[in-house]
Amino acid sequence: METISHEVDVLVIGGGTAGPMAAVKAKQANPELRVLLLEKANVKRSGAISMGMDGLNNAVVPGFATPEQYVREITAANDGIVNQKTLMAYARNSFGMIEELDRWGVKFEKDETGDYAMRKVHHLGTYVLPMPEGHDIKKVLYRQLKRTRVEVTNRLVATRLLTDDTGRIAGAMAFDCRTADFHVIRAKSVVLCTGAAGRLGLPASGYLFGTYENPTNAGDGYSMAYHAGAELSGIECFQINPLIKPAPTSPARSAATPPTRAASASSSATTGRGR
């Protein structure tokens, strides 16, 4: 076991979906920057949508919904427990990001005229955009990382952010989950892209991975931000998915009574994740 030091311009923690996009954006803004993407698994197959997704649940596309409409509906669905400024920022940038992902090679469903084939499931606006080949999204993002020459480290678990004498974020500490080597990364800027919290405690079963959400989204980003002095918001708004197991009778009966789920209004409605 040894201590390894790194020094970069931009450190991005989290290699799921948001992390690679943030790292690529940093390199596009300034190709001379040394950008390091730190992932606790392997960036090729990691994050909440490591095996892909079938659509965007919160796509704000002109002609189908406006940012203002989206903010009103999500606020009402979550009983007001939202940060409206954050929602508005997401809504205003949603379409531009979809267009860029489209150019990168992510396949979104389109109609016969070439427009995005949106689906309506919400009460007011139309926000669902199917992705017929969504299983390839991580491959698309990884190609962009290689194309822009982002440096990637796998199997490094970040534990704490580093601060300087003035309280400014100056890097992070991490350990290699295979070798136990300790890493100190000094950075001019740090971007946390660790996703939501799949659980804030053990599920009722008592099994660590017995959760509907991605269990590797363990809230480590929340923890690092909190210990570095950041203000947290929205944690009181969460999602519950009760799963009803089919009766163990005949295969025909089991097939006729598939598991159902019901979800409360959730803060994950603002993340644009598909299921």
C-alpha positions in Angstrom: 0.0 0.0 0.0 1.3 3.4 -1.0 0.3 7.1 -1.2 0.0 8.4 -4.8 -0.3 12.1 -5.6 -1.9 13.7 -8.6 -2.2 17.4 -9.7 -4.8 18.4 -12.3 -6.8 21.5 -13.4 -10.2 20.0 -13.2 -11.2 16.9 -11.1 -14.6 15.3 -11.9 -15.8 12.8 -9.4 -18.2 10.2 -10.7 -18.1 8.4 -14.1 -21.7 7.5 -14.6 -23.5 9.9 -17.0 -23.1 13.4 -15.7 -19.4 13.0 -14.9 -18.2 12.1 -18.5 -20.4 14.9 -19.9 -18.9 17.4 -17.4 -15.3 16.2 -18.2 -15.9 16.5 -21.9 -17.4 20.0 -21.6 -14.3 21.1 -19.6 -12.0 19.8 -22.4 -14.1 21.4 -25.0 -13.9 24.8 -23.2 -10.2 24.5 -23.0 -8.3 21.6 -24.6 -5.2 22.5 -22.7 -6.7 21.8 -19.3 -5.7 18.6 -17.6 -9.0 17.0 -16.7 -9.2 13.9 -14.5 -12.4 11.8 -14.3 -12.4 9.7 -11.1 -14.7 6.6 -11.0 -15.2 4.1 -8.2 -16.1 1.3 -10.7 -15.2 1.2 -14.4 -16.4 4.1 -16.4 -17.3 1.9 -19.4 -20.1 0.3 -17.3 -20.9 2.4 -14.3 -23.5 4.6 -12.8 -27.3 4.4 -12.5 -27.7 3.7 -16.3 -24.7 1.5 -16.8 -26.9 -0.9 -18.8 -28.6 1.9 -20.7 -32.1 3.5 -20.4 -35.2 3.5 -22.5 -36.0 7.2 -22.5 -35.8 10.6 -20.8 -38.6 11.2 -18.4 -38.0 14.9 -18.2 -37.2 16.3 -21.6 -38.2 19.9 -22.1 -38.5 20.2 -25.8 -39.8 23.4 -27.5 -43.3 22.9 -29.0 -44.2 20.3 -26.3 -43.5 22.2 -23.1 -41.9 25.4 -21.8 -39.4 25.7 -18.9 -42.0 27.7 -16.9 -44.6 24.9 -17.4 -42.1 22.3 -16.4 -41.2 24.1 -13.2 -44.8 24.6 -12.3 -45.7 20.9 -12.8 -42.7 19.5 -11.0 -43.2 21.9 -8.1 -46.9 20.8 -7.7 -45.9 17.1 -8.0 -43.4 17.4 -5.2 -45.7 19.4 -2.9 -43.4 22.4 -3.3 -40.4 20.6 -1.9 -38.1 21.7 -4.7 -35.4 24.2 -5.6 -37.2 26.2 -8.3 -34.0 27.9 -9.5 -32.3 24.5 -10.0 -35.4 23.2 -11.9 -35.5 26.3 -14.1 -31.8 25.9 -14.9 -32.3 22.3 -15.9 -35.4 23.1 -18.0 -33.7 25.8 -19.9 -30.7 23.7 -20.8 -32.5 20.4 -21.4 -33.1 20.8 -25.1 -29.6 22.0 -25.9 -28.2 18.9 -24.1 -30.5 16.6 -26.0 -29.4 18.0 -29.3 -25.7 17.6 -28.3 -26.3 14.0 -27.2 -28.0 13.4 -30.5 -24.9 14.7 -32.4 -22.7 12.5 -30.3 -24.6 9.4 -31.4 -27.3 8.8 -28.8 -30.4 7.6 -30.6 -33.7 9.4 -29.7 -37.0 8.3 -31.3 -38.1 10.7 -34.1 -41.3 10.9 -36.2 -41.6 10.8 -39.9 -40.7 14.5 -40.2 -37.5 14.2 -38.1 -38.9 15.8 -35.0 -38.5 14.2 -31.6 -41.3 11.7 -31.0 -42.4 12.8 -27.5 -44.8 10.9 -25.3 -47.3 12.4 -22.9 -47.7 10.8 -19.4 -47.7 13.9 -17.2 -50.8 15.9 -16.4 -49.8 19.1 -18.2 -46.7 19.1 -20.4 -45.2 16.4 -22.6 -41.8 15.4 -21.3 -41.0 11.7 -22.2 -38.6 11.1 -25.1 -38.0 7.4 -25.9 -34.5 6.1 -26.7 -34.8 3.0 -28.9 -31.1 2.3 -28.6 -30.5 3.6 -25.1 -28.4 0.6 -24.1 -25.5 2.2 -26.0 -25.4 5.5 -24.1 -22.3 4.6 -22.0 -20.5 3.5 -25.2 -21.3 6.9 -26.7 -20.0 8.8 -23.6 -16.8 6.7 -23.4 -16.0 7.5 -27.1 -16.3 11.2 -26.3 -14.0 10.8 -23.3 -11.4 9.2 -25.6 -11.9 11.7 -28.4 -11.4 14.7 -26.1 -8.5 13.0 -24.3 -9.9 13.1 -20.8 -7.8 11.2 -18.3 -9.7 8.5 -16.5 -9.0 6.5 -13.3 -11.1 3.5 -12.4 -11.6 1.8 -9.0 -10.8 5.0 -7.0 -13.3 5.7 -4.3 -13.4 9.4 -3.2 -13.9 9.9 0.5 -13.3 13.6 1.3 -12.8 16.9 -0.5 -9.7 18.9 0.4 -9.8 22.6 1.2 -7.1 25.3 1.4 -6.5 27.8 4.2 -9.3 30.0 2.9 -11.8 27.2 2.7 -11.7 26.9 -1.1 -12.0 23.4 -2.5 -8.5 22.3 -3.5 -8.9 18.6 -4.4 -9.9 15.3 -3.0 -8.8 12.1 -1.2 -9.5 8.6 -2.5 -8.5 5.0 -2.2 -8.1 2.2 -4.7 -10.7 -0.4 -3.8 -8.5 -3.2 -5.3 -5.1 -2.3 -3.9 -6.0 0.0 -1.0 -3.5 2.5 -2.3 -4.2 6.0 -1.0 -4.6 8.9 -3.6 -4.3 12.6 -3.0 -5.6 14.6 -6.0 -4.9 18.4 -6.0 -7.1 20.3 -8.3 -8.0 23.9 -9.1 -11.7 22.9 -9.6 -13.7 19.9 -8.4 -17.0 18.9 -10.0 -19.2 16.4 -8.0 -21.2 14.1 -10.3 -21.9 11.2 -8.0 -25.6 10.9 -8.7 -28.5 10.6 -6.3 -28.7 8.6 -3.2 -30.2 5.1 -4.0 -30.7 4.6 -0.3 -30.1 6.5 3.0 -30.0 3.4 5.1 -30.7 -0.3 4.8 -33.9 -1.4 3.0 -36.5 -3.3 5.0 -35.0 -6.6 3.9 -31.8 -5.7 5.6 -29.7 -6.6 2.5 -27.3 -3.9 1.5 -28.1 -4.2 -2.2 -31.8 -4.9 -1.8 -33.0 -1.6 -3.3 -34.9 -0.6 -6.4 -32.5 2.3 -7.1 -28.9 1.7 -8.1 -27.3 0.7 -4.8 -23.9 2.1 -5.8 -25.4 5.6 -5.7 -24.9 5.6 -2.0 -25.0 9.4 -1.3 -21.2 9.7 -1.1 -21.3 12.9 -3.1 -23.8 14.4 -0.5 -21.4 13.3 2.3 -18.4 14.9 0.7 -20.2 18.1 -0.1 -21.6 18.3 3.4 -18.3 17.8 5.1 -16.8 20.5 2.9 -19.4 23.0 4.1 -21.9 22.9 1.3 -25.6 23.5 1.9 -27.8 20.5 1.1 -31.4 20.8 -0.1 -34.2 18.5 -1.3 -33.2 15.4 0.7 -36.5 15.5 2.5 -38.2 14.7 -0.8 -37.7 11.0 -1.7 -39.1 8.2 -3.9 -40.6 5.0 -2.7 -41.2 2.0 -5.0 -43.2 -0.7 -3.2 -42.8 -3.9 -5.3 -45.5 -6.6 -5.0 -44.2 -10.1 -5.6 -46.4 -12.4 -7.8 -48.2 -15.3 -6.1 -46.0 -18.5 -6.4 -48.6 -20.5 -8.2 -48.6 -21.5 -11.8 -46.3 -19.8 -14.4 -49.4 -18.6 -16.2 -50.7 -16.9 -13.1 -47.4 -15.4 -12.4 -47.1 -14.0 -15.9 -50.6 -12.6 -15.6 -49.8 -10.8 -12.4 -46.5 -9.0 -12.9 -44.9 -6.9 -10.2 -46.4 -3.5 -10.0 -45.0 -0.3 -8.5 -46.2 3.0 -7.3 -44.0 6.0 -6.7 -44.5 9.1 -4.7 -43.6 12.4 -6.2 -39.8 12.5 -6.1 -36.9 14.8 -6.3 -35.5 12.4 -8.9 -38.1 13.9 -11.3 -35.6 16.7 -11.9 -32.7 14.4 -13.0 -34.0 13.4 -16.4 -33.4 9.7 -15.7 -35.5 7.1 -17.7 -36.7 3.8 -16.4 
